[in-house]
């Protein structure tokens, strides 16, 4: 420290001033320090009040407005979505009702068409049945008309086989008439 004091004397600074201590703790400079503290505080307060705080307030207000706008837009989009969902559900319900109506109408038409075809088929079958019965009756009548001839031929062949001689036509006719009655 002594070397330092000597060096300072060479620069023109007296040694006793240098050894007084740390200047902020020097009681003789308190008044000027307090004055500069007040001036600096006032200056920084003025800068904060007129420059920094308005800018920060503006930024916060812009953010608040942007958030409010975004929330409003989100609510509007939510309302539109809800309306679109309600319209979709209503359209879906109408489509289902229409589909059920179409299915019911188609079922009714198919049932009526099936009933008409069934009735037509039954009529065709009844007509064919009548024709078949008439044909069978004709065959039966023809067969019955030929039964006498067949029975006579069969009887004649049996009697000839058994007796060795064929019966006369009049005997055969009498025997067949008595057997049929």
ABEGO torsion letter per residue (X at the ends): XAAAAAAAAAAGBBAAAAAAEBAAABAAAAAAAAAAAAAAAAAAAAAAAAAAAAAAAAAAAAAAAAAAAAAAAAAAAAAAAAAAAAAAAAAAAAAAAAAAAAAAAAAAAAAAAAAAAAAAAAAAAAAAAAAAAAAAAAAAAAAAAAAAAAAAAAAAAAAAAAAGBBBBAAAAAAAAAAAAX
